[in-house]
Amino acid sequence: MMPSDSRSEELLYSLLPAHFRRLDETQEVPYQLRAFLRVLESQYRALDSAAQQLYRDWFIQTCRPEVVPDLAQIVGLSEIESLPAAILPTLRGGVANATSSSRRKGINAALEHAALGWTGWYAAARDSGRTKLAAAQTVLLPRPERGRTFDVRTGPAAVARTPFDRVARTPAVSSGSPGRAARRAAATLHLWRLQTFRRSGAEPSREASRALCFYFGPWREDTPLFNLPRSQPRFELANEPHTLPVRLRREVLSAELRERRLGLEPGTDFFGRDPVLEIRVQGVTGDWVPVPIADLSIGDLSRWAGEAPEVGEARVSAVVDPELGRFRLAGPNAVRPVRVTYTFARSAPVGAVPYGSEDRPTDPDTWNVVVYRAATAAYTDSGVRSFDDVQAALNAFAKRGGNGHIRILDDGTYPIDDRSVGRDPEGCCIAPGADRSLTIEAVGGATPMLCGSIGIVGSEPGTRIAFKGLSIEGTLTLSGDVEVEIERCTIFPRSTGPAIQVDRSHPGLRVHASHSILGSVHLPTATGGCVIEDSVVDGLGSPAILGRWRDDFSATVTMRRTTVRGAARASRVDLEDSILTDPLAVEELEQSRIAYCYIAPGSTAPPVHPGPIQGPPEFTSTRRNAPGYMQLSTRCPIPIRQQASNGSELGVFNALHNRDRERLLQRVVTEYGRQGVDLSVHTET
């Protein structure tokens, strides 16, 4: 079998001798042989693709998810066959390292690697029962990290309350009295359940009332910074703070910067080859110059105070508060544009997070353009037209026909002219027309923000608009017969008000949101419907879903695996695996369906199938920029965490299958924990 050639659409025909191809061209009915080989070509390519996939299925790194249980049986792991298909990709690491982990059972490093491989959660195993004693160092093998006493002048006090505490203490000596049971050794497995996301070269948001004061995140809100986890170079090494997705602390970073300035070997490695954060200022020549470590200081910027280090006249210094996600610049050149690189954490890739989409339009007639801030030429190297502003791309799209695909390549903040919202299609009021579609998408791991409200007008059926991977600070105002798709977006209004609203009734208007974080949604009575899946709808103190339009209720609202914070109204609902923290009002009870949901007391709604679920839910945080935003707390009632239709938790993070991960974790603790040691599990995030 010949290997496939992606450069040729007709591989078999091109392999024929030129003589036969000329005869085929000169026949009375030309190209009959060519048409016949096209039929064979499709079957050949299907067979070739199946053969290549069969080869990839031999390896755990590249196999299909459904093949993971088969490879697991080869290494003696048969219990994962009963797990849901959605969690199988998480188990690749556990299957791949099954042999190595088994050879190292009983050591902390093996327990940490096994926990990560089977659950996807980073872990740190620490002996909590062993007393840390001060010890004299040997010149032949100095180990200063073990058994040293606490230095009250330079030692970071925050470490004494973390899993990485190495402070020496007084030994506890047993009395050894007869009849007293021997105390068992104890250990703790610390888990980090959050996922980290890296933003590189992002545009920070400025504090409105203070000059040279910034937030790392794009929402002008506090965003705690995290470390980007990395793998240990050797399997037998236990995890350290700089290899785990830990939340950055002021004391720890400040101590490392102090040690580096003094030329000492730092106890942590947050500012090594790959720094946890970086601030760049645009130079006179246009290049981006990083603020040196010597000019960085760590401080408490809760009131935007803090002393910056003294630097030269032409240099820029910065004070960083990693716990709040703020920084303040000083120096004569600090007024220049600024870019930041940092890591933040979320429970799952929901909302505007870097998810690395590289979708390209396959239709050759689609108007394909890219947007990035440094765009200077009209066309890129690949012949695709480029813009340096989203508004300019929208204006150009409005002047032409056909479908459009706007891809944003960076983390910029792009203002939108919202003066035309609700009026005629001009400015940013998008009106593609009948049978036209427009997609605005962030690609390559970018998370851009659009600042301004956007009006969408559908004049005739067939109008389609899609937003993917965007943060939108404004309101989407919809009117006309239009289909709106919202995927992996975060949409909140600038002030109190809805994130999505429909200004007039239209039977052909449909909204489909998935894996997104939305503000209030306001719908009139005659819309075609609203479907929300794997998302959060947060009313921020106001009704989350307001279906009332004058004296009517809205059309059918369908929600799957969604968490709603705020009151909700609708004429008909179809809910499954969802959480509604506030009362729900439904007009047409007989035409509505609610299954496997938590509904707040006081609701006017049909009965829940198969029965009411006890609550209320508890969340790690309800602040929209917090790492554990709308994550179910470990103190949340067990029915809410385990009584979804698939046995997982209710709400937006149902697809994480945390209940199955907890079961796998118990298996890891039992198999890889040290015998004779009481191992407890502590959740850090």
C-alpha positions, 0 to 999 in steps of 0.5 A: 500500500502506498502512503497517502499524499495530502498534496494530491487530490487524485493520487491513484490517477497521478501514478498512471503512466502519462501514456494512459492519461493522454489516451483517457483525455482523447477518448470520445467520452474523455476522463472515464478512467479518471472518474473510475479511479476517483471512486477507488480513490475515496476507498483507498483514502478511507483504508489508508486513514484506518491503517494510520489510525490503527498504528496510532492506536498502538501507543497510549499517547496517540490512541483514541479514547475508546482504546485506552481500556484495551491498552490498560488491560495489557498492563494489568488495569482492568477496572477502568472499563466501567468509567465514562468515555469522557474521562478516559483521555485523562487516564493516559498518564496513569496507563503510560506510567503504570509500570514505573509507578508500580516499581516505586510503590511506597515513595511519595514521588510515585504517589504524586505521579499516580494521582496525576495520571489517574485523576488529572490533579496535581498532588504533593505527598508529605509526611505529616507525622514525622518530626522535622529535627534540626541537623548538622550538615556534612561537608561531603554531602550538604543538604541545607534544605533539610532540618534547618531552623526557621530564619525569622529575618529571611524565611517566608512565613507563608511556607510554614502553613503550606505542604512545603513546610521544612521548619524544624520543630521539637521532637515528640517523645512517647512516654512508652507507658505499658498498654498505650497503643503505638502511634501510627505514622501519618502523611497527607496527600495535597491536591490541586483541582484547578486547571491553569491557563497561560496568557502571553503578551496580553494587554493589562487593564488600567485602574481608571482612577490611578495612573500607572496602576494595572490589573493583570486580567482584562476585566479591571478586577483582581485575578490571583496569579498561579504558577504554571505546573511543569514535570519533574525531570526524573520520575523519582523526584517529588513535586516542589512548589515551582512544579505545581499549580500553586497560588503565588504568595507575596512572602514566597516570591519576595524571599526568592527575589531577595535571595537572587539579588544577594547571589544566593541559591534560592529555595524556590524557582519561580523566577528561573528560566521560565518566570511565573510572570513578566512585564514588558514595556514598549521601547523607543524603537518599538521592541518590548523590553522586559522589566528586569528581576532586579527592578521587580518588588513584591508588595501589598497593593490592596490600596495601590501603595508600595515602595518601588526599588530605586532604578536609573533614570531610563529604567522602569520598575514595578511593584507586583501583588500576585495575590490580587493580580495587580502591579504598579509601574514607576519610572520616566518610561512607564507611560509607554504601552505595557504587555504582561505574561502570567498564569491564572486558574479556573476549575475547567475551560469554561468561558474565555480561556486559551483553548487553542482553536486553529479552525480555518474556513474550508469554504473557499468563498468565505471572506477570511481575515485575521486581526492582531494589534501589530498588523501593518500590511494589508495582507499577511504572508499567507495572502490573508487580509489583516487588520489591526482593529476588530471594528475595521474588520467589521466595517469591511465585512459590512461592505461586501457579500458572502460569508465571513470569518474573522480570526483574532490572533492576540490577547488585545483589548479592542474597543467597539463603537456601540453608538449604532446598537438598536438602530440601522446596520452601521458601525458595529451593528452586524447585519449579514443578511439572508443566508450569510454567516459571520464567525468572530473567533480567537485562535492560537490560545488567544483570549481577546476582549471586545469592549462595547455592546454589539447589535445583531440584526437578522433581516431574513431567515438564514442569518448566522453569527458565531462568537468563539473564545471571546471576552465581551464587556457589553451587551449583545442586542439581538433582533430579527430572524438570526441564529446566534452561537456563543462558544467558550465566551465570557459576556458581562455588561459594563454596568447593571443590565443584561448580557444578552437581550432581544429587543423585539419578538422574532419566531426565527431568532435562536440562541445557543450558548455552550461552555460560556459564562454569561450575565443576565439573559432577557428574551421576549415571548416569540423567540425560537428558543434559547439553548444553554449547555455547560455554562454559567448564567450569573445575574450578579444580584439581578434575575439571571433569566428574565423571560417577561416581555411586557405581560408575557413569558419567554419561549422555551428555555433549554438548559443542560449541565448549567449553573444559574445564579439568580431568579429565572422566568420562562413559559416552558423549560427543559432542564437537565443536570442543572442548578438553579440557586434562586426560585424558578417561575414557569408558566406552562407546567404541563409542557415543561420538563425538569430532570436531575436538577436542583431547584430552589425552594419557592419555585413554581415549576413542574416536579423534578424527575426522578425526585427532588435533590436536597440542597442548597449548593455551596460554591468555592466562590461566587466572584466571577474572576475568582479561581474557584468561580461556581466550583462546588465546594467540598462541603456541598451536599453529597446529592448535588455532587453525585446525583446527575444523570451520569452519576457526576455532579450537577451544574456547569462542571458535570463533564469533569466527572469529579466523582469518578476521579475521587474513586480513582484517587481512592484506588491510588491511595490504597495501592501506592500509599505506604503500608502502616501509614495513615494517609489523609487527603487534603484539597488545596484548591 
